């Protein structure tokens, strides 16, 4: 029996399903056994946020290609993402995705109770930190030879712009009068 020398890919689909399955198991166990169970709306907000962050990080950091001897550890099933779409190889689509993926970022954090996301300075600082951290992780992946990603200042700027668009959604929503209020 000969050992394979081909590289193996840890794809997005495997990562997303594994993390989401583990998260849902933990949430259900916590909800069932908690003495003071959270309101369902808060639980839904946390679940949507977890799904968003899992998918966003998976699209930004994966796939990872591992060389031998690690290729016998994982078995990829399906490569799912922008790289498999024919129109996505254009620079515009990749940059647009970098902007769009950050729009829900402040909204999800705000809905999970981080009300400071309604503050422009806090949202800007948080978006800058998150966008920069993800670009640095991509740079580390490239330096380690496990991914073929390009990093750049424009990606950080687009992440910040997406965060500011999400902050704008928070501000628009919070400035509307609540239902049932009399004017």
C-alpha positions as CSV (number, residue, x, y, z in Angstrom):
1,X,0.0,0.0,0.0
2,X,1.5,3.3,-1.1
3,X,1.1,6.4,0.9
4,X,-0.5,9.4,-0.9
5,X,1.7,12.4,-1.5
6,X,-1.1,14.7,-2.6
7,X,-2.2,17.6,-0.4
8,X,-5.5,17.6,1.3
9,X,-8.0,20.5,1.6
10,X,-10.0,21.4,4.7
11,X,-12.9,23.0,3.1
12,X,-15.5,25.5,4.3
13,X,-18.4,23.2,4.2
14,X,-16.8,20.8,6.8
15,X,-15.8,23.7,9.1
16,X,-19.2,25.3,8.9
17,X,-21.2,22.2,9.6
18,X,-18.9,21.0,12.4
19,X,-18.9,24.3,14.3
20,X,-22.6,24.9,13.9
21,X,-23.4,21.4,15.0
22,X,-21.3,21.7,18.1
23,X,-22.7,25.1,18.9
24,X,-26.3,24.0,18.5
25,X,-25.7,21.0,20.8
26,X,-24.2,23.3,23.5
27,X,-27.0,25.8,23.2
28,X,-29.7,23.2,23.5
29,X,-28.0,21.6,26.5
30,X,-27.6,25.0,28.2
31,X,-31.2,26.0,27.4
32,X,-32.6,22.7,28.7
33,X,-30.6,22.7,32.0
34,X,-30.5,26.4,32.8
35,X,-32.5,27.5,35.8
36,X,-33.1,30.9,34.4
37,X,-33.5,30.2,30.7
38,X,-32.9,33.1,28.4
39,X,-35.7,34.6,26.5
40,X,-36.2,32.9,23.1
41,X,-35.5,36.2,21.3
42,X,-32.1,36.5,22.9
43,X,-31.4,32.9,22.1
44,X,-32.3,33.4,18.5
45,X,-30.1,36.5,18.3
46,X,-27.2,34.5,19.7
47,X,-27.8,31.6,17.3
48,X,-28.0,33.9,14.3
49,X,-24.8,35.6,15.4
50,X,-23.0,32.3,15.8
51,X,-24.1,31.2,12.4
52,X,-23.0,34.5,10.9
53,X,-19.5,34.5,12.5
54,X,-19.0,30.8,11.6
55,X,-19.8,31.4,7.9
56,X,-17.9,34.7,7.7
57,X,-14.7,33.2,9.2
58,X,-15.0,30.1,7.1
59,X,-15.3,32.1,3.9
60,X,-12.4,34.4,4.9
61,X,-9.9,31.8,6.2
62,X,-10.7,28.6,4.4
63,X,-9.9,26.4,2.5
64,X,-6.6,25.4,4.0
65,X,-4.4,23.0,2.1
66,X,-2.3,20.6,4.2
67,X,0.7,18.8,2.8
68,X,1.6,15.2,3.7
69,X,1.7,13.6,6.3
70,X,-1.3,15.6,7.6
71,X,-3.4,14.8,4.6
72,X,-4.5,11.4,6.1
73,X,-6.0,13.2,9.0
74,X,-8.9,15.0,7.2
75,X,-11.3,13.9,4.5
76,X,-12.8,16.7,2.5
77,X,-16.2,16.2,1.1
78,X,-17.2,19.3,-0.8
79,X,-15.5,22.6,-1.7
80,X,-18.1,25.3,-1.2
81,X,-17.5,29.0,-1.7
82,X,-16.6,31.9,-3.9
83,X,-13.8,30.1,-5.6
84,X,-16.1,27.5,-7.1
85,X,-18.3,30.1,-8.7
86,X,-17.4,31.0,-12.2
87,X,-18.1,34.8,-11.9
88,X,-16.3,35.1,-8.6
89,X,-12.8,35.0,-9.9
90,X,-13.1,38.7,-10.8
91,X,-11.5,41.1,-8.4
92,X,-14.7,43.1,-8.0
93,X,-16.7,40.1,-6.7
94,X,-14.1,39.3,-4.2
95,X,-13.9,42.9,-3.0
96,X,-17.7,43.2,-2.8
97,X,-17.8,40.0,-0.7
98,X,-15.2,41.5,1.6
99,X,-17.5,44.5,2.1
100,X,-20.8,42.6,2.4
101,X,-19.5,40.1,4.9
102,X,-18.9,42.9,7.5
103,X,-22.3,44.6,7.3
104,X,-24.0,42.1,9.7
105,X,-21.0,42.3,12.1
106,X,-22.1,45.3,14.3
107,X,-25.8,44.4,13.9
108,X,-25.2,40.9,15.3
109,X,-23.1,42.1,18.2
110,X,-25.7,44.8,19.0
111,X,-28.6,42.3,19.0
112,X,-26.6,40.1,21.4
113,X,-26.5,42.8,23.9
114,X,-23.4,44.8,23.0
115,X,-25.3,48.1,22.8
116,X,-22.1,50.1,22.5
117,X,-22.1,49.1,18.8
118,X,-24.6,52.0,18.3
119,X,-21.7,54.3,19.2
120,X,-19.7,55.3,16.0
121,X,-16.3,55.3,17.7
122,X,-16.8,51.9,19.3
123,X,-18.2,50.4,16.0
124,X,-15.3,51.8,14.0
125,X,-12.7,50.5,16.5
126,X,-14.3,47.1,16.6
127,X,-14.6,46.8,12.9
128,X,-11.1,48.0,12.4
129,X,-9.8,45.4,14.9
130,X,-11.8,42.5,13.4
131,X,-10.9,43.4,9.8
132,X,-7.2,43.8,10.6
133,X,-7.1,40.6,12.7
134,X,-8.7,38.5,9.8
135,X,-6.2,40.0,7.3
136,X,-3.3,39.2,9.6
137,X,-4.6,35.6,10.0
138,X,-4.7,35.3,6.2
139,X,-1.2,36.6,6.0
140,X,-0.1,34.0,8.5
141,X,-1.8,31.3,6.5
142,X,0.0,32.4,3.4
143,X,3.3,32.6,5.2
144,X,2.8,29.1,6.6
145,X,2.0,27.8,3.1
146,X,-1.4,26.4,4.0
147,X,-3.5,28.9,2.0
148,X,-3.1,31.0,-1.2
149,X,-4.7,34.2,0.0
150,X,-3.8,37.8,-0.8
151,X,-3.9,40.4,1.9
152,X,-4.1,44.1,1.5
153,X,-5.0,47.4,2.9
154,X,-8.0,47.6,0.6
155,X,-9.5,44.5,2.3
156,X,-9.2,46.2,5.7
157,X,-10.8,49.4,4.4
158,X,-13.7,47.4,2.9
159,X,-14.2,45.6,6.2
160,X,-14.3,48.9,8.0
161,X,-16.8,50.3,5.4
162,X,-19.0,47.2,5.8
163,X,-18.9,47.7,9.6
164,X,-19.9,51.3,9.1
165,X,-22.8,50.3,6.9
166,X,-24.0,47.9,9.6
167,X,-23.6,50.7,12.2
168,X,-25.8,52.8,9.9
169,X,-28.5,50.1,10.0
170,X,-28.3,50.1,13.8
171,X,-28.7,53.8,13.9
172,X,-31.6,53.8,11.5
173,X,-33.4,51.1,13.5
174,X,-32.8,52.7,16.9
175,X,-34.0,56.1,15.7
176,X,-37.4,54.8,14.6
177,X,-40.2,55.1,17.2
178,X,-41.1,51.8,18.8
179,X,-44.4,50.2,17.8
180,X,-47.3,51.2,20.0
181,X,-45.8,54.5,21.1
182,X,-47.9,57.5,20.7
183,X,-46.4,60.5,19.0
